[in-house]
Amino acid sequence: MKGLLEIDGPVMQLITKIVYAVWLNILWFVCCLPVFTVGASTTALFYVTLKIAKNEEGAVTRAFFHSFKENFRQATVIWLILLAVGILLGIDGYIFYHMRFDNGLWTLGTAVFMAALAAYAIILMYVFPLLARFDNTTWAMFKNSLMIGMRFLLCTVLMALIYFTMAVVIIRIFTPAVIFGEGLCALLCSYLLSNILAIVGGKR
């Protein structure tokens, strides 16, 4: 029991990582406020959480803003593209929902929409962690995000479950859990992604 509570023990390490997640969530939220900086902020968040997952975090705040500045331009372009596509998918979803027809064309259109929505969700979950770790073109980031997400489908499902569970907890069960929010989700996802990113490419 004494060993568990030592500074290098598993309990203290767990508490430290949770504190990091809370602090990173605050940094992420503040840096997302202009909205167009969501991409850079999310990339910076994963840059740090991926390091934490490998026990290489160092100075957390400094690392966050280092990544924020380094990836700002490409992350912003990626985020604005995703935002535009997300708005279009939202409009399409609204139309499909309110214009239901009992015919083959509507069924086919709905199937295509659901496939596009799934692809969008996969890219959204993977593209910023990839940007945090690798240098590549924007198009390659999108393509690789989709390919990796489909290749490691179990990881993709678990990541989606993490985000879904956090949303349910915050919205329906315990709103103050928002203090953990994206920070904890990113940290948990980083543990899932750490080995996968090591498989698909070299360390940045």
C-alpha positions as CSV (number, residue, x, y, z in Angstrom):
1,M,0.0,0.0,0.0
2,K,2.8,2.4,0.9
3,G,4.4,1.8,-2.5
4,L,1.2,2.7,-4.3
5,L,1.2,6.2,-2.7
6,E,4.8,7.0,-3.4
7,I,5.6,9.9,-5.8
8,D,6.5,7.4,-8.6
9,G,3.8,4.9,-7.6
10,P,0.9,4.0,-9.9
11,V,-1.7,6.0,-7.9
12,M,0.2,9.2,-7.9
13,Q,1.1,8.8,-11.6
14,L,-2.6,8.3,-12.4
15,I,-3.6,11.4,-10.4
16,T,-0.8,13.4,-12.2
17,K,-2.1,12.3,-15.6
18,I,-5.7,13.2,-14.7
19,V,-4.5,16.7,-13.5
20,Y,-2.7,17.0,-16.8
21,A,-5.9,16.1,-18.6
22,V,-7.9,18.8,-16.8
23,W,-5.2,21.5,-17.4
24,L,-4.9,20.5,-21.1
25,N,-8.7,20.6,-21.4
26,I,-8.7,24.2,-20.1
27,L,-5.9,25.2,-22.5
28,W,-7.7,23.5,-25.3
29,F,-11.0,25.2,-24.6
30,V,-9.5,28.7,-24.2
31,C,-7.5,28.3,-27.4
32,C,-10.6,27.1,-29.3
33,L,-12.6,30.3,-28.4
34,P,-11.9,32.1,-31.7
35,V,-13.5,28.9,-33.4
36,F,-11.1,29.0,-36.4
37,T,-8.3,27.9,-34.0
38,V,-10.1,24.6,-33.1
39,G,-7.8,22.6,-35.4
40,A,-4.6,24.0,-34.0
41,S,-5.8,23.7,-30.4
42,T,-6.8,20.0,-31.0
43,T,-3.6,19.2,-32.7
44,A,-1.6,20.7,-29.8
45,L,-3.8,18.8,-27.3
46,F,-3.0,15.5,-29.0
47,Y,0.7,16.4,-29.4
48,V,0.9,16.5,-25.6
49,T,-1.4,13.6,-24.7
50,L,0.5,11.3,-27.1
51,K,3.6,12.2,-25.2
52,I,1.9,11.6,-21.9
53,A,0.8,8.2,-23.1
54,K,4.5,7.3,-23.6
55,N,5.6,9.1,-20.4
56,E,7.5,11.7,-22.4
57,E,5.4,14.7,-21.5
58,G,8.0,17.1,-20.0
59,A,6.7,20.7,-19.8
60,V,3.1,20.3,-20.7
61,T,2.1,23.9,-21.2
62,R,5.2,24.7,-23.2
63,A,4.7,21.6,-25.4
64,F,1.1,22.6,-26.0
65,F,1.9,26.1,-27.3
66,H,4.9,24.8,-29.3
67,S,2.6,22.5,-31.3
68,F,-0.1,25.1,-31.5
69,K,2.3,27.5,-33.2
70,E,4.1,24.9,-35.3
71,N,1.0,23.4,-36.8
72,F,-1.3,26.4,-36.8
73,R,-1.5,27.0,-40.6
74,Q,-2.1,23.4,-41.7
75,A,-4.4,22.6,-38.7
76,T,-6.5,25.7,-39.5
77,V,-6.9,24.7,-43.1
78,I,-7.9,21.2,-42.2
79,W,-10.3,22.4,-39.5
80,L,-12.0,24.9,-41.9
81,I,-12.4,22.2,-44.5
82,L,-13.9,19.8,-41.9
83,L,-16.2,22.6,-40.6
84,A,-17.5,23.3,-44.1
85,V,-18.0,19.6,-44.9
86,G,-19.7,19.1,-41.5
87,I,-22.1,22.0,-42.2
88,L,-23.0,20.4,-45.5
89,L,-23.5,17.0,-44.0
90,G,-25.7,18.6,-41.3
91,I,-27.9,20.2,-44.0
92,D,-28.1,17.0,-46.0
93,G,-29.0,15.1,-42.8
94,Y,-31.8,17.6,-42.1
95,I,-33.2,17.2,-45.6
96,F,-33.0,13.4,-45.6
97,Y,-34.8,13.3,-42.2
98,H,-37.6,15.6,-43.2
99,M,-38.1,14.4,-46.7
100,R,-38.6,10.7,-46.1
101,F,-39.8,8.7,-49.2
102,D,-40.6,5.1,-49.5
103,N,-38.6,4.4,-52.6
104,G,-35.3,3.0,-53.7
105,L,-33.7,6.4,-54.6
106,W,-34.3,7.8,-51.1
107,T,-32.9,4.6,-49.6
108,L,-29.8,4.7,-51.7
109,G,-29.3,8.4,-51.0
110,T,-29.6,7.7,-47.2
111,A,-27.1,4.9,-47.5
112,V,-24.6,7.1,-49.3
113,F,-25.2,9.8,-46.7
114,M,-24.6,7.4,-43.8
115,A,-21.3,6.2,-45.4
116,A,-20.1,9.8,-45.9
117,L,-21.0,10.6,-42.3
118,A,-19.1,7.6,-41.0
119,A,-16.0,8.5,-43.2
120,Y,-16.3,12.1,-41.8
121,A,-16.4,10.9,-38.2
122,I,-13.3,8.7,-38.8
123,I,-11.3,11.5,-40.3
124,L,-12.4,13.9,-37.6
125,M,-11.1,11.5,-34.9
126,Y,-7.8,10.7,-36.6
127,V,-6.6,13.7,-38.6
128,F,-5.4,15.9,-35.7
129,P,-3.5,13.1,-33.8
130,L,-1.8,12.3,-37.2
131,L,-1.0,16.0,-37.7
132,A,0.5,16.1,-34.2
133,R,2.9,13.3,-35.0
134,F,3.7,13.4,-38.7
135,D,4.5,15.9,-41.5
136,N,2.5,15.4,-44.7
137,T,0.3,17.2,-47.1
138,T,-3.3,18.1,-46.2
139,W,-4.7,15.7,-48.7
140,A,-2.5,12.9,-47.4
141,M,-3.6,13.7,-43.8
142,F,-7.3,13.2,-44.9
143,K,-6.6,10.0,-46.9
144,N,-4.4,8.5,-44.2
145,S,-6.9,9.3,-41.4
146,L,-9.6,7.4,-43.3
147,M,-7.4,4.5,-44.2
148,I,-6.0,4.1,-40.7
149,G,-9.4,4.4,-39.1
150,M,-10.8,1.7,-41.3
151,R,-7.7,-0.6,-40.8
152,F,-7.8,-0.3,-37.0
153,L,-11.6,-0.5,-36.7
154,L,-11.6,-1.7,-33.1
155,C,-9.6,1.4,-32.1
156,T,-11.9,3.6,-34.1
157,V,-15.0,2.1,-32.3
158,L,-13.4,2.5,-28.9
159,M,-12.5,6.1,-29.6
160,A,-16.0,6.9,-30.7
161,L,-17.3,5.2,-27.6
162,I,-15.0,7.4,-25.4
163,Y,-16.3,10.6,-27.0
164,F,-19.9,9.4,-26.9
165,T,-19.7,8.4,-23.2
166,M,-18.1,11.7,-22.2
167,A,-20.9,13.6,-24.0
168,V,-23.6,11.5,-22.3
169,V,-22.0,12.0,-18.9
170,I,-21.7,15.8,-19.4
171,I,-25.2,16.3,-20.9
172,R,-27.3,13.8,-19.1
173,I,-25.6,12.8,-15.8
174,F,-23.0,15.2,-14.4
175,T,-22.5,18.5,-16.1
176,P,-19.4,19.5,-14.0
177,A,-17.6,16.6,-15.7
178,V,-17.0,19.1,-18.5
179,I,-13.8,20.0,-16.6
180,F,-12.4,16.7,-18.0
181,G,-14.0,17.0,-21.4
182,E,-11.8,16.9,-24.4
183,G,-8.6,16.6,-22.3
184,L,-9.5,13.3,-20.8
185,C,-11.0,12.0,-24.1
186,A,-7.8,12.9,-25.9
187,L,-5.6,11.2,-23.3
188,L,-7.6,8.0,-23.3
189,C,-7.6,8.0,-27.2
190,S,-3.8,8.6,-27.1
191,Y,-3.3,5.4,-25.2
192,L,-5.2,3.6,-27.9
193,L,-3.4,5.5,-30.7
194,S,0.2,5.3,-29.4
195,N,1.1,1.9,-30.7
196,I,-0.9,2.4,-33.9
197,L,1.0,5.5,-34.8
198,A,4.2,3.7,-34.1
199,I,3.2,1.0,-36.6
200,V,2.1,3.3,-39.4
201,G,5.1,5.6,-39.3
202,G,8.2,6.9,-37.6
203,K,8.2,9.1,-34.5
204,R,8.1,12.8,-35.2
